[in-house]
Amino acid sequence: MKLSLRNAVLILLAGMIVLATGSFLNSSKTQFSDPIILSGLAIEFIGTIWLVLYLNQRRKRHKA
């Protein structure tokens, strides 16, 4: 996958959807919600790193 703003936003949106699903399940099934929320947080972490790397690459390109 290419470092791009579109890909970073897609990863972050996917993480938010997983987090929303986990929080919705929190009220009904506690045993399933915790791993889902943890997975969503991991996806958000990867998306954030992706976004930071993209912005750093863009800054270097415009600086040179």
mmCIF file of the N, C-alpha and C atoms, coordinates in Angstrom:
data_MODEL
# 
_entry.id   MODEL 
# 
loop_
_atom_site.group_PDB 
_atom_site.id 
_atom_site.type_symbol 
_atom_site.label_atom_id 
_atom_site.label_alt_id 
_atom_site.label_comp_id 
_atom_site.label_asym_id 
_atom_site.label_entity_id 
_atom_site.label_seq_id 
_atom_site.pdbx_PDB_ins_code 
_atom_site.Cartn_x 
_atom_site.Cartn_y 
_atom_site.Cartn_z 
_atom_site.occupancy 
_atom_site.B_iso_or_equiv 
_atom_site.pdbx_formal_charge 
_atom_site.auth_seq_id 
_atom_site.auth_comp_id 
_atom_site.auth_asym_id 
_atom_site.auth_atom_id 
_atom_site.pdbx_PDB_model_num 
ATOM 1   N N  . MET A 1 1  ? 0.831   -1.183  0.000  1.00 0.00 ? 1  MET A N  1 
ATOM 2   C CA . MET A 1 1  ? 0.000   0.000   0.000  1.00 0.00 ? 1  MET A CA 1 
ATOM 3   C C  . MET A 1 1  ? 0.871   1.240   0.000  1.00 0.00 ? 1  MET A C  1 
ATOM 4   N N  . LYS A 1 2  ? 0.386   2.238   -0.679 1.00 0.00 ? 2  LYS A N  1 
ATOM 5   C CA . LYS A 1 2  ? 1.113   3.487   -0.803 1.00 0.00 ? 2  LYS A CA 1 
ATOM 6   C C  . LYS A 1 2  ? 0.795   4.415   0.367  1.00 0.00 ? 2  LYS A C  1 
ATOM 7   N N  . LEU A 1 3  ? 1.802   5.150   0.806  1.00 0.00 ? 3  LEU A N  1 
ATOM 8   C CA . LEU A 1 3  ? 1.578   6.146   1.843  1.00 0.00 ? 3  LEU A CA 1 
ATOM 9   C C  . LEU A 1 3  ? 0.790   7.295   1.225  1.00 0.00 ? 3  LEU A C  1 
ATOM 10  N N  . SER A 1 4  ? -0.474  7.396   1.557  1.00 0.00 ? 4  SER A N  1 
ATOM 11  C CA . SER A 1 4  ? -1.274  8.498   1.046  1.00 0.00 ? 4  SER A CA 1 
ATOM 12  C C  . SER A 1 4  ? -2.284  8.907   2.101  1.00 0.00 ? 4  SER A C  1 
ATOM 13  N N  . LEU A 1 5  ? -2.785  10.093  1.940  1.00 0.00 ? 5  LEU A N  1 
ATOM 14  C CA . LEU A 1 5  ? -3.767  10.611  2.877  1.00 0.00 ? 5  LEU A CA 1 
ATOM 15  C C  . LEU A 1 5  ? -5.058  9.796   2.798  1.00 0.00 ? 5  LEU A C  1 
ATOM 16  N N  . ARG A 1 6  ? -5.426  9.391   1.613  1.00 0.00 ? 6  ARG A N  1 
ATOM 17  C CA . ARG A 1 6  ? -6.650  8.597   1.428  1.00 0.00 ? 6  ARG A CA 1 
ATOM 18  C C  . ARG A 1 6  ? -6.558  7.271   2.188  1.00 0.00 ? 6  ARG A C  1 
ATOM 19  N N  . ASN A 1 7  ? -5.422  6.595   2.070  1.00 0.00 ? 7  ASN A N  1 
ATOM 20  C CA . ASN A 1 7  ? -5.258  5.318   2.776  1.00 0.00 ? 7  ASN A CA 1 
ATOM 21  C C  . ASN A 1 7  ? -5.261  5.512   4.286  1.00 0.00 ? 7  ASN A C  1 
ATOM 22  N N  . ALA A 1 8  ? -4.632  6.587   4.766  1.00 0.00 ? 8  ALA A N  1 
ATOM 23  C CA . ALA A 1 8  ? -4.609  6.848   6.204  1.00 0.00 ? 8  ALA A CA 1 
ATOM 24  C C  . ALA A 1 8  ? -6.019  7.102   6.725  1.00 0.00 ? 8  ALA A C  1 
ATOM 25  N N  . VAL A 1 9  ? -6.802  7.875   5.976  1.00 0.00 ? 9  VAL A N  1 
ATOM 26  C CA . VAL A 1 9  ? -8.171  8.164   6.403  1.00 0.00 ? 9  VAL A CA 1 
ATOM 27  C C  . VAL A 1 9  ? -9.025  6.899   6.378  1.00 0.00 ? 9  VAL A C  1 
ATOM 28  N N  . LEU A 1 10 ? -8.827  6.043   5.378  1.00 0.00 ? 10 LEU A N  1 
ATOM 29  C CA . LEU A 1 10 ? -9.577  4.783   5.316  1.00 0.00 ? 10 LEU A CA 1 
ATOM 30  C C  . LEU A 1 10 ? -9.259  3.884   6.505  1.00 0.00 ? 10 LEU A C  1 
ATOM 31  N N  . ILE A 1 11 ? -7.992  3.814   6.882  1.00 0.00 ? 11 ILE A N  1 
ATOM 32  C CA . ILE A 1 11 ? -7.601  2.999   8.038  1.00 0.00 ? 11 ILE A CA 1 
ATOM 33  C C  . ILE A 1 11 ? -8.211  3.569   9.315  1.00 0.00 ? 11 ILE A C  1 
ATOM 34  N N  . LEU A 1 12 ? -8.172  4.898   9.459  1.00 0.00 ? 12 LEU A N  1 
ATOM 35  C CA . LEU A 1 12 ? -8.747  5.515   10.646 1.00 0.00 ? 12 LEU A CA 1 
ATOM 36  C C  . LEU A 1 12 ? -10.266 5.311   10.705 1.00 0.00 ? 12 LEU A C  1 
ATOM 37  N N  . LEU A 1 13 ? -10.939 5.405   9.569  1.00 0.00 ? 13 LEU A N  1 
ATOM 38  C CA . LEU A 1 13 ? -12.382 5.162   9.545  1.00 0.00 ? 13 LEU A CA 1 
ATOM 39  C C  . LEU A 1 13 ? -12.718 3.714   9.889  1.00 0.00 ? 13 LEU A C  1 
ATOM 40  N N  . ALA A 1 14 ? -11.919 2.784   9.380  1.00 0.00 ? 14 ALA A N  1 
ATOM 41  C CA . ALA A 1 14 ? -12.134 1.379   9.705  1.00 0.00 ? 14 ALA A CA 1 
ATOM 42  C C  . ALA A 1 14 ? -11.971 1.143   11.205 1.00 0.00 ? 14 ALA A C  1 
ATOM 43  N N  . GLY A 1 15 ? -10.974 1.774   11.800 1.00 0.00 ? 15 GLY A N  1 
ATOM 44  C CA . GLY A 1 15 ? -10.776 1.653   13.245 1.00 0.00 ? 15 GLY A CA 1 
ATOM 45  C C  . GLY A 1 15 ? -11.939 2.217   14.033 1.00 0.00 ? 15 GLY A C  1 
ATOM 46  N N  . MET A 1 16 ? -12.489 3.343   13.565 1.00 0.00 ? 16 MET A N  1 
ATOM 47  C CA . MET A 1 16 ? -13.637 3.932   14.253 1.00 0.00 ? 16 MET A CA 1 
ATOM 48  C C  . MET A 1 16 ? -14.869 3.040   14.164 1.00 0.00 ? 16 MET A C  1 
ATOM 49  N N  . ILE A 1 17 ? -15.044 2.398   13.022 1.00 0.00 ? 17 ILE A N  1 
ATOM 50  C CA . ILE A 1 17 ? -16.185 1.487   12.871 1.00 0.00 ? 17 ILE A CA 1 
ATOM 51  C C  . ILE A 1 17 ? -16.043 0.292   13.805 1.00 0.00 ? 17 ILE A C  1 
ATOM 52  N N  . VAL A 1 18 ? -14.826 -0.240  13.901 1.00 0.00 ? 18 VAL A N  1 
ATOM 53  C CA . VAL A 1 18 ? -14.593 -1.380  14.807 1.00 0.00 ? 18 VAL A CA 1 
ATOM 54  C C  . VAL A 1 18 ? -14.800 -0.952  16.260 1.00 0.00 ? 18 VAL A C  1 
ATOM 55  N N  . LEU A 1 19 ? -14.337 0.245   16.616 1.00 0.00 ? 19 LEU A N  1 
ATOM 56  C CA . LEU A 1 19 ? -14.553 0.740   17.979 1.00 0.00 ? 19 LEU A CA 1 
ATOM 57  C C  . LEU A 1 19 ? -16.041 0.934   18.270 1.00 0.00 ? 19 LEU A C  1 
ATOM 58  N N  . ALA A 1 20 ? -16.778 1.463   17.318 1.00 0.00 ? 20 ALA A N  1 
ATOM 59  C CA . ALA A 1 20 ? -18.215 1.655   17.513 1.00 0.00 ? 20 ALA A CA 1 
ATOM 60  C C  . ALA A 1 20 ? -18.924 0.315   17.687 1.00 0.00 ? 20 ALA A C  1 
ATOM 61  N N  . THR A 1 21 ? -18.506 -0.672  16.906 1.00 0.00 ? 21 THR A N  1 
ATOM 62  C CA . THR A 1 21 ? -19.091 -2.006  17.034 1.00 0.00 ? 21 THR A CA 1 
ATOM 63  C C  . THR A 1 21 ? -18.792 -2.596  18.415 1.00 0.00 ? 21 THR A C  1 
ATOM 64  N N  . GLY A 1 22 ? -17.566 -2.444  18.858 1.00 0.00 ? 22 GLY A N  1 
ATOM 65  C CA . GLY A 1 22 ? -17.198 -2.963  20.180 1.00 0.00 ? 22 GLY A CA 1 
ATOM 66  C C  . GLY A 1 22 ? -17.932 -2.268  21.308 1.00 0.00 ? 22 GLY A C  1 
ATOM 67  N N  . SER A 1 23 ? -18.127 -0.960  21.190 1.00 0.00 ? 23 SER A N  1 
ATOM 68  C CA . SER A 1 23 ? -18.841 -0.259  22.254 1.00 0.00 ? 23 SER A CA 1 
ATOM 69  C C  . SER A 1 23 ? -20.330 -0.592  22.231 1.00 0.00 ? 23 SER A C  1 
ATOM 70  N N  . PHE A 1 24 ? -20.876 -0.868  21.050 1.00 0.00 ? 24 PHE A N  1 
ATOM 71  C CA . PHE A 1 24 ? -22.274 -1.285  20.963 1.00 0.00 ? 24 PHE A CA 1 
ATOM 72  C C  . PHE A 1 24 ? -22.465 -2.653  21.613 1.00 0.00 ? 24 PHE A C  1 
ATOM 73  N N  . LEU A 1 25 ? -21.501 -3.546  21.406 1.00 0.00 ? 25 LEU A N  1 
ATOM 74  C CA . LEU A 1 25 ? -21.584 -4.878  22.003 1.00 0.00 ? 25 LEU A CA 1 
ATOM 75  C C  . LEU A 1 25 ? -21.290 -4.864  23.496 1.00 0.00 ? 25 LEU A C  1 
ATOM 76  N N  . ASN A 1 26 ? -20.687 -3.791  23.978 1.00 0.00 ? 26 ASN A N  1 
ATOM 77  C CA . ASN A 1 26 ? -20.294 -3.714  25.384 1.00 0.00 ? 26 ASN A CA 1 
ATOM 78  C C  . ASN A 1 26 ? -21.495 -3.900  26.309 1.00 0.00 ? 26 ASN A C  1 
ATOM 79  N N  . SER A 1 27 ? -22.633 -3.360  25.907 1.00 0.00 ? 27 SER A N  1 
ATOM 80  C CA . SER A 1 27 ? -23.792 -3.466  26.786 1.00 0.00 ? 27 SER A CA 1 
ATOM 81  C C  . SER A 1 27 ? -24.410 -4.859  26.761 1.00 0.00 ? 27 SER A C  1 
ATOM 82  N N  . SER A 1 28 ? -24.261 -5.570  25.658 1.00 0.00 ? 28 SER A N  1 
ATOM 83  C CA . SER A 1 28 ? -24.928 -6.862  25.564 1.00 0.00 ? 28 SER A CA 1 
ATOM 84  C C  . SER A 1 28 ? -24.005 -8.052  25.828 1.00 0.00 ? 28 SER A C  1 
ATOM 85  N N  . LYS A 1 29 ? -22.804 -8.046  25.252 1.00 0.00 ? 29 LYS A N  1 
ATOM 86  C CA . LYS A 1 29 ? -21.905 -9.201  25.390 1.00 0.00 ? 29 LYS A CA 1 
ATOM 87  C C  . LYS A 1 29 ? -20.510 -8.722  25.775 1.00 0.00 ? 29 LYS A C  1 
ATOM 88  N N  . THR A 1 30 ? -20.224 -8.734  27.046 1.00 0.00 ? 30 THR A N  1 
ATOM 89  C CA . THR A 1 30 ? -18.952 -8.223  27.540 1.00 0.00 ? 30 THR A CA 1 
ATOM 90  C C  . THR A 1 30 ? -17.772 -9.071  27.087 1.00 0.00 ? 30 THR A C  1 
ATOM 91  N N  . GLN A 1 31 ? -17.944 -10.366 26.978 1.00 0.00 ? 31 GLN A N  1 
ATOM 92  C CA . GLN A 1 31 ? -16.816 -11.241 26.643 1.00 0.00 ? 31 GLN A CA 1 
ATOM 93  C C  . GLN A 1 31 ? -16.330 -11.028 25.213 1.00 0.00 ? 31 GLN A C  1 
ATOM 94  N N  . PHE A 1 32 ? -17.184 -10.546 24.325 1.00 0.00 ? 32 PHE A N  1 
ATOM 95  C CA . PHE A 1 32 ? -16.778 -10.295 22.938 1.00 0.00 ? 32 PHE A CA 1 
ATOM 96  C C  . PHE A 1 32 ? -16.341 -8.862  22.714 1.00 0.00 ? 32 PHE A C  1 
ATOM 97  N N  . SER A 1 33 ? -16.823 -7.937  23.519 1.00 0.00 ? 33 SER A N  1 
ATOM 98  C CA . SER A 1 33 ? -16.566 -6.528  23.253 1.00 0.00 ? 33 SER A CA 1 
ATOM 99  C C  . SER A 1 33 ? -15.124 -6.117  23.536 1.00 0.00 ? 33 SER A C  1 
ATOM 100 N N  . ASP A 1 34 ? -14.509 -6.669  24.562 1.00 0.00 ? 34 ASP A N  1 
ATOM 101 C CA . ASP A 1 34 ? -13.153 -6.255  24.913 1.00 0.00 ? 34 ASP A CA 1 
ATOM 102 C C  . ASP A 1 34 ? -12.135 -6.530  23.803 1.00 0.00 ? 34 ASP A C  1 
ATOM 103 N N  . PRO A 1 35 ? -12.091 -7.724  23.207 1.00 0.00 ? 35 PRO A N  1 
ATOM 104 C CA . PRO A 1 35 ? -11.139 -7.936  22.099 1.00 0.00 ? 35 PRO A CA 1 
ATOM 105 C C  . PRO A 1 35 ? -11.457 -7.078  20.874 1.00 0.00 ? 35 PRO A C  1 
ATOM 106 N N  . ILE A 1 36 ? -12.740 -6.812  20.638 1.00 0.00 ? 36 ILE A N  1 
ATOM 107 C CA . ILE A 1 36 ? -13.106 -5.980  19.492 1.00 0.00 ? 36 ILE A CA 1 
ATOM 108 C C  . ILE A 1 36 ? -12.640 -4.546  19.712 1.00 0.00 ? 36 ILE A C  1 
ATOM 109 N N  . ILE A 1 37 ? -12.829 -4.029  20.918 1.00 0.00 ? 37 ILE A N  1 
ATOM 110 C CA . ILE A 1 37 ? -12.369 -2.673  21.225 1.00 0.00 ? 37 ILE A CA 1 
ATOM 111 C C  . ILE A 1 37 ? -10.846 -2.600  21.141 1.00 0.00 ? 37 ILE A C  1 
ATOM 112 N N  . LEU A 1 38 ? -10.155 -3.609  21.634 1.00 0.00 ? 38 LEU A N  1 
ATOM 113 C CA . LEU A 1 38 ? -8.698  -3.640  21.552 1.00 0.00 ? 38 LEU A CA 1 
ATOM 114 C C  . LEU A 1 38 ? -8.233  -3.671  20.093 1.00 0.00 ? 38 LEU A C  1 
ATOM 115 N N  . SER A 1 39 ? -8.919  -4.433  19.255 1.00 0.00 ? 39 SER A N  1 
ATOM 116 C CA . SER A 1 39 ? -8.587  -4.475  17.826 1.00 0.00 ? 39 SER A CA 1 
ATOM 117 C C  . SER A 1 39 ? -8.801  -3.109  17.180 1.00 0.00 ? 39 SER A C  1 
ATOM 118 N N  . GLY A 1 40 ? -9.899  -2.451  17.542 1.00 0.00 ? 40 GLY A N  1 
ATOM 119 C CA . GLY A 1 40 ? -10.167 -1.116  17.002 1.00 0.00 ? 40 GLY A CA 1 
ATOM 120 C C  . GLY A 1 40 ? -9.099  -0.117  17.395 1.00 0.00 ? 40 GLY A C  1 
ATOM 121 N N  . LEU A 1 41 ? -8.642  -0.203  18.637 1.00 0.00 ? 41 LEU A N  1 
ATOM 122 C CA . LEU A 1 41 ? -7.573  0.696   19.082 1.00 0.00 ? 41 LEU A CA 1 
ATOM 123 C C  . LEU A 1 41 ? -6.269  0.418   18.339 1.00 0.00 ? 41 LEU A C  1 
ATOM 124 N N  . ALA A 1 42 ? -5.995  -0.848  18.063 1.00 0.00 ? 42 ALA A N  1 
ATOM 125 C CA . ALA A 1 42 ? -4.785  -1.194  17.301 1.00 0.00 ? 42 ALA A CA 1 
ATOM 126 C C  . ALA A 1 42 ? -4.881  -0.650  15.879 1.00 0.00 ? 42 ALA A C  1 
ATOM 127 N N  . ILE A 1 43 ? -6.049  -0.754  15.264 1.00 0.00 ? 43 ILE A N  1 
ATOM 128 C CA . ILE A 1 43 ? -6.232  -0.223  13.911 1.00 0.00 ? 43 ILE A CA 1 
ATOM 129 C C  . ILE A 1 43 ? -6.085  1.298   13.919 1.00 0.00 ? 43 ILE A C  1 
ATOM 130 N N  . GLU A 1 44 ? -6.639  1.958   14.929 1.00 0.00 ? 44 GLU A N  1 
ATOM 131 C CA . GLU A 1 44 ? -6.489  3.416   15.048 1.00 0.00 ? 44 GLU A CA 1 
ATOM 132 C C  . GLU A 1 44 ? -5.017  3.804   15.209 1.00 0.00 ? 44 GLU A C  1 
ATOM 133 N N  . PHE A 1 45 ? -4.274  3.017   15.984 1.00 0.00 ? 45 PHE A N  1 
ATOM 134 C CA . PHE A 1 45 ? -2.847  3.286   16.177 1.00 0.00 ? 45 PHE A CA 1 
ATOM 135 C C  . PHE A 1 45 ? -2.100  3.185   14.849 1.00 0.00 ? 45 PHE A C  1 
ATOM 136 N N  . ILE A 1 46 ? -2.379  2.141   14.078 1.00 0.00 ? 46 ILE A N  1 
ATOM 137 C CA . ILE A 1 46 ? -1.733  1.967   12.778 1.00 0.00 ? 46 ILE A CA 1 
ATOM 138 C C  . ILE A 1 46 ? -2.116  3.109   11.840 1.00 0.00 ? 46 ILE A C  1 
ATOM 139 N N  . GLY A 1 47 ? -3.383  3.498   11.859 1.00 0.00 ? 47 GLY A N  1 
ATOM 140 C CA . GLY A 1 47 ? -3.824  4.605   11.014 1.00 0.00 ? 47 GLY A CA 1 
ATOM 141 C C  . GLY A 1 47 ? -3.161  5.914   11.386 1.00 0.00 ? 47 GLY A C  1 
ATOM 142 N N  . THR A 1 48 ? -2.972  6.140   12.667 1.00 0.00 ? 48 THR A N  1 
ATOM 143 C CA . THR A 1 48 ? -2.309  7.362   13.118 1.00 0.00 ? 48 THR A CA 1 
ATOM 144 C C  . THR A 1 48 ? -0.849  7.381   12.684 1.00 0.00 ? 48 THR A C  1 
ATOM 145 N N  . ILE A 1 49 ? -0.166  6.260   12.820 1.00 0.00 ? 49 ILE A N  1 
ATOM 146 C CA . ILE A 1 49 ? 1.226   6.180   12.365 1.00 0.00 ? 49 ILE A CA 1 
ATOM 147 C C  . ILE A 1 49 ? 1.296   6.404   10.859 1.00 0.00 ? 49 ILE A C  1 
ATOM 148 N N  . TRP A 1 50 ? 0.360   5.813   10.123 1.00 0.00 ? 50 TRP A N  1 
ATOM 149 C CA . TRP A 1 50 ? 0.306   5.972   8.670  1.00 0.00 ? 50 TRP A CA 1 
ATOM 150 C C  . TRP A 1 50 ? 0.163   7.450   8.308  1.00 0.00 ? 50 TRP A C  1 
ATOM 151 N N  . LEU A 1 51 ? -0.733  8.147   9.008  1.00 0.00 ? 51 LEU A N  1 
ATOM 152 C CA . LEU A 1 51 ? -0.969  9.566   8.752  1.00 0.00 ? 51 LEU A CA 1 
ATOM 153 C C  . LEU A 1 51 ? 0.271   10.396  9.064  1.00 0.00 ? 51 LEU A C  1 
ATOM 154 N N  . VAL A 1 52 ? 0.931   10.121  10.171 1.00 0.00 ? 52 VAL A N  1 
ATOM 155 C CA . VAL A 1 52 ? 2.135   10.863  10.543 1.00 0.00 ? 52 VAL A CA 1 
ATOM 156 C C  . VAL A 1 52 ? 3.248   10.628  9.526  1.00 0.00 ? 52 VAL A C  1 
ATOM 157 N N  . LEU A 1 53 ? 3.414   9.383   9.082  1.00 0.00 ? 53 LEU A N  1 
ATOM 158 C CA . LEU A 1 53 ? 4.438   9.102   8.074  1.00 0.00 ? 53 LEU A CA 1 
ATOM 159 C C  . LEU A 1 53 ? 4.143   9.816   6.757  1.00 0.00 ? 53 LEU A C  1 
ATOM 160 N N  . TYR A 1 54 ? 2.865   9.851   6.364  1.00 0.00 ? 54 TYR A N  1 
ATOM 161 C CA . TYR A 1 54 ? 2.486   10.550  5.142  1.00 0.00 ? 54 TYR A CA 1 
ATOM 162 C C  . TYR A 1 54 ? 2.780   12.045  5.257  1.00 0.00 ? 54 TYR A C  1 
ATOM 163 N N  . LEU A 1 55 ? 2.388   12.650  6.387  1.00 0.00 ? 55 LEU A N  1 
ATOM 164 C CA . LEU A 1 55 ? 2.625   14.081  6.562  1.00 0.00 ? 55 LEU A CA 1 
ATOM 165 C C  . LEU A 1 55 ? 4.111   14.405  6.621  1.00 0.00 ? 55 LEU A C  1 
ATOM 166 N N  . ASN A 1 56 ? 4.908   13.527  7.228  1.00 0.00 ? 56 ASN A N  1 
ATOM 167 C CA . ASN A 1 56 ? 6.354   13.731  7.274  1.00 0.00 ? 56 ASN A CA 1 
ATOM 168 C C  . ASN A 1 56 ? 6.958   13.641  5.874  1.00 0.00 ? 56 ASN A C  1 
ATOM 169 N N  . GLN A 1 57 ? 6.509   12.669  5.092  1.00 0.00 ? 57 GLN A N  1 
ATOM 170 C CA . GLN A 1 57 ? 6.998   12.522  3.718  1.00 0.00 ? 57 GLN A CA 1 
ATOM 171 C C  . GLN A 1 57 ? 6.614   13.741  2.876  1.00 0.00 ? 57 GLN A C  1 
ATOM 172 N N  . ARG A 1 58 ? 5.404   14.225  3.064  1.00 0.00 ? 58 ARG A N  1 
ATOM 173 C CA . ARG A 1 58 ? 4.935   15.396  2.317  1.00 0.00 ? 58 ARG A CA 1 
ATOM 174 C C  . ARG A 1 58 ? 5.741   16.634  2.693  1.00 0.00 ? 58 ARG A C  1 
ATOM 175 N N  . ARG A 1 59 ? 6.053   16.781  3.985  1.00 0.00 ? 59 ARG A N  1 
ATOM 176 C CA . ARG A 1 59 ? 6.841   17.931  4.443  1.00 0.00 ? 59 ARG A CA 1 
ATOM 177 C C  . ARG A 1 59 ? 8.234   17.894  3.837  1.00 0.00 ? 59 ARG A C  1 
ATOM 178 N N  . LYS A 1 60 ? 8.833   16.712  3.791  1.00 0.00 ? 60 LYS A N  1 
ATOM 179 C CA . LYS A 1 60 ? 10.177  16.579  3.217  1.00 0.00 ? 60 LYS A CA 1 
ATOM 180 C C  . LYS A 1 60 ? 10.181  16.894  1.726  1.00 0.00 ? 60 LYS A C  1 
ATOM 181 N N  . ARG A 1 61 ? 9.126   16.477  1.019  1.00 0.00 ? 61 ARG A N  1 
ATOM 182 C CA . ARG A 1 61 ? 9.022   16.720  -0.424 1.00 0.00 ? 61 ARG A CA 1 
ATOM 183 C C  . ARG A 1 61 ? 8.901   18.213  -0.704 1.00 0.00 ? 61 ARG A C  1 
ATOM 184 N N  . HIS A 1 62 ? 8.090   18.930  0.082  1.00 0.00 ? 62 HIS A N  1 
ATOM 185 C CA . HIS A 1 62 ? 7.883   20.354  -0.163 1.00 0.00 ? 62 HIS A CA 1 
ATOM 186 C C  . HIS A 1 62 ? 9.073   21.185  0.319  1.00 0.00 ? 62 HIS A C  1 
ATOM 187 N N  . LYS A 1 63 ? 9.836   20.656  1.253  1.00 0.00 ? 63 LYS A N  1 
ATOM 188 C CA . LYS A 1 63 ? 10.991  21.380  1.791  1.00 0.00 ? 63 LYS A CA 1 
ATOM 189 C C  . LYS A 1 63 ? 12.151  21.375  0.800  1.00 0.00 ? 63 LYS A C  1 
ATOM 190 N N  . ALA A 1 64 ? 12.314  20.276  0.086  1.00 0.00 ? 64 ALA A N  1 
ATOM 191 C CA . ALA A 1 64 ? 13.453  20.134  -0.838 1.00 0.00 ? 64 ALA A CA 1 
ATOM 192 C C  . ALA A 1 64 ? 13.277  20.891  -2.123 1.00 0.00 ? 64 ALA A C  1 
# 
